[in-house]
């Protein structure tokens, strides 16, 4: 047996020496499936569909309606501001502080961005507000996040409003900005209705580059905003 083992050792080829300066090759870690998942995650997210809709449908329609000679003169969305008034909780002590934190969490879930706490600049005795108290929450959305929120607002949130008859078409200011509000936060599907302990309304402002209410109204109609008509007002 010993002679047989010696012959096997002699038959084995000796290992070739590694050249100087050469590093040992390392095998890639992780399974092929994990590498594929990493490749998918590294790809950029697709642009919001309302951006393509604005370029392909809204811009030509507005140009034909108002006769713009320059593409940059066509109205567009600049930002969306979502705000909540929580001043009634500021004077409620510890319980009110907890409600402010809960409202802040819900607004962050709705907007996909952390809200900013607004502080009172001066004291108002009639409203029991003192200077420095937290009286509101605010979120400002721009870019892709703005269009994603607008898409969810039109497609999911507004259809969940009870007894909805359309948005007020007179809610525009002289600069073509549109203001409207909701009485409760549960119309957004991102908010867990079973965890909501109190109803909290909010105000939404759509800031546009329009120069008149008519231009701003046509811009939002192009996105599919359901404005109230004369027929729906009669039914109501």
C-alpha positions in Angstrom: 0.0 0.0 0.0 2.8 2.4 0.8 4.5 1.7 -2.5 1.2 2.4 -4.4 0.7 5.7 -2.6 4.3 6.8 -3.4 3.6 6.1 -7.1 0.4 8.2 -7.1 2.3 11.1 -5.5 5.0 10.9 -8.2 2.4 10.8 -11.0 0.7 14.0 -9.7 2.0 17.1 -11.5 3.7 19.7 -9.3 2.0 23.0 -8.9 3.4 25.8 -11.1 4.7 28.8 -9.0 2.7 32.0 -9.1 4.5 34.8 -10.9 5.7 37.7 -8.8 3.2 40.6 -8.5 0.2 38.5 -9.6 -2.8 38.4 -7.3 -5.0 35.5 -6.6 -8.3 35.7 -8.6 -11.3 35.9 -6.3 -14.6 34.3 -7.3 -17.6 36.7 -7.4 -19.8 36.3 -4.4 -23.5 35.9 -4.5 -25.8 33.9 -6.7 -26.7 34.9 -10.3 -30.2 35.7 -9.1 -28.8 38.2 -6.6 -26.7 39.8 -9.3 -29.7 40.2 -11.5 -31.7 41.9 -8.7 -28.8 44.3 -8.2 -28.8 45.2 -11.9 -32.5 45.8 -11.9 -32.3 48.1 -8.8 -29.5 50.1 -10.4 -31.6 51.0 -13.3 -33.2 54.5 -13.1 -37.0 54.7 -12.4 -39.2 55.6 -15.4 -40.4 59.2 -15.6 -43.9 59.9 -14.4 -46.6 59.3 -17.1 -48.0 62.9 -16.6 -44.8 64.4 -17.9 -45.2 62.6 -21.2 -48.9 63.5 -21.2 -48.0 67.1 -20.8 -45.5 67.2 -23.6 -47.6 65.1 -26.1 -51.1 66.2 -25.4 -51.4 69.3 -23.1 -48.8 71.5 -24.8 -50.3 71.1 -28.3 -53.8 71.7 -27.0 -52.9 74.8 -25.1 -50.9 76.1 -28.1 -53.8 75.7 -30.4 -56.2 77.3 -27.9 -54.2 80.4 -27.0 -51.9 80.7 -30.0 -48.5 80.6 -28.2 -45.7 81.3 -30.6 -43.0 80.1 -28.2 -43.1 76.7 -26.5 -41.7 78.2 -23.3 -44.7 80.5 -23.0 -47.0 77.5 -22.6 -48.2 77.3 -18.9 -46.8 74.5 -16.8 -46.9 73.3 -13.2 -44.2 74.8 -11.0 -44.9 73.2 -7.6 -47.6 71.7 -5.4 -47.9 72.9 -1.8 -49.9 70.7 0.7 -50.6 72.2 4.1 -52.4 71.2 7.3 -53.6 73.5 10.1 -52.8 72.0 13.5 -53.1 75.1 15.6 -56.0 73.6 17.6 -53.7 70.9 18.9 -50.9 73.3 19.9 -53.0 74.5 22.9 -54.1 71.0 24.0 -50.9 70.0 25.9 -49.3 66.6 25.7 -52.3 65.0 23.9 -52.2 67.7 21.2 -48.5 67.2 20.7 -49.1 63.5 20.0 -51.8 64.5 17.4 -49.4 66.9 15.7 -46.8 64.1 15.4 -49.5 61.7 14.0 -50.7 64.3 11.5 -47.1 64.9 10.4 -46.6 61.2 9.9 -49.7 60.9 7.8 -48.9 63.9 5.7 -45.4 62.5 5.1 -47.0 59.2 3.8 -49.4 61.1 1.5 -46.7 63.4 0.0 -43.8 61.0 0.1 -41.7 63.7 1.7 -41.1 64.9 5.2 -43.3 67.9 6.2 -42.0 71.2 7.6 -43.5 72.5 10.8 -44.7 76.1 10.6 -44.3 78.3 13.7 -46.5 81.2 14.7 -44.6 84.5 14.1 -46.7 86.5 16.6 -49.2 85.9 19.4 -53.0 86.1 18.7 -55.1 86.1 21.8 -58.4 85.4 20.1 -57.1 82.1 18.7 -55.1 81.3 21.9 -51.9 81.2 19.9 -48.6 82.3 21.2 -45.5 83.3 19.3 -43.3 80.2 18.6 -46.1 77.6 18.7 -46.3 75.0 16.0 -49.5 75.9 14.1 -49.2 74.1 10.8 -47.5 71.5 8.6 -46.4 72.1 5.0 -44.9 70.1 2.1 -43.6 71.5 -1.1 -43.3 69.1 -4.1 -41.4 69.7 -7.3 -40.2 67.7 -10.3 -41.0 64.1 -10.6 -42.4 63.8 -7.1 -44.9 66.6 -7.9 -46.2 64.8 -11.0 -46.4 61.4 -9.2 -48.5 63.0 -6.4 -50.7 64.7 -9.0 -51.3 61.4 -10.7 -52.3 59.7 -7.4 -54.5 62.7 -6.6 -56.4 62.6 -9.9 -56.6 58.8 -10.3 -57.0 57.6 -6.7 -57.8 60.2 -4.1 -60.5 62.4 -5.8 -62.6 59.4 -6.8 -62.7 58.3 -3.2 -64.4 61.6 -2.0 -67.9 61.0 -0.8 -70.7 62.7 -2.8 -68.2 64.3 -5.2 -69.7 66.8 -7.7 -66.5 68.2 -9.1 -63.9 70.8 -8.0 -64.9 74.5 -7.9 -63.7 76.1 -11.2 -63.6 79.5 -9.5 -60.8 78.5 -7.2 -58.1 80.2 -9.3 -56.4 83.4 -8.3 -55.2 86.1 -10.8 -52.0 84.3 -11.4 -53.6 81.1 -12.5 -52.9 79.2 -9.3 -55.5 76.7 -8.1 -56.5 76.2 -4.4 -58.8 73.5 -3.0 -59.1 71.4 0.0 -60.2 68.1 1.5 -62.0 67.5 4.8 -60.2 64.2 5.7 -57.0 62.5 5.0 -58.4 59.0 4.5 -59.2 59.7 0.9 -55.6 58.9 0.1 -55.1 55.1 0.0 -51.6 55.4 1.5 -53.1 56.3 4.9 -54.2 53.3 7.0 -57.9 54.1 7.8 -57.9 51.7 10.7 -55.0 53.6 12.4 -56.6 57.0 12.0 -57.9 58.4 15.4 -59.1 61.9 14.2 -60.0 63.5 10.9 -57.6 66.2 9.6 -58.3 68.3 6.6 -55.7 69.8 4.3 -55.3 72.5 1.6 -53.6 71.9 -1.7 -52.2 74.7 -3.9 -51.2 74.0 -7.5 -48.7 76.8 -8.5 -48.5 77.3 -12.3 -46.8 79.7 -14.6 -50.1 80.7 -16.2 -50.9 84.4 -16.6 -54.6 84.2 -16.2 -57.3 81.9 -14.5 -58.4 80.7 -18.0 -55.0 79.5 -18.9 -54.5 77.8 -15.5 -58.0 76.1 -15.8 -57.2 74.8 -19.3 -53.9 73.5 -18.1 -55.4 71.4 -15.3 -58.2 70.2 -17.6 -55.6 68.8 -19.9 -54.3 66.7 -16.9 -57.8 65.4 -16.3 -59.0 67.5 -13.4 -62.7 67.0 -12.7 -64.1 70.5 -12.5 -67.7 71.2 -11.6 -69.9 71.9 -14.5 -73.3 73.7 -14.7 -75.1 70.3 -15.0 -73.4 68.9 -11.9 -74.2 72.1 -10.0 -77.9 71.7 -10.8 -77.9 68.1 -9.7 -76.4 69.1 -6.4 
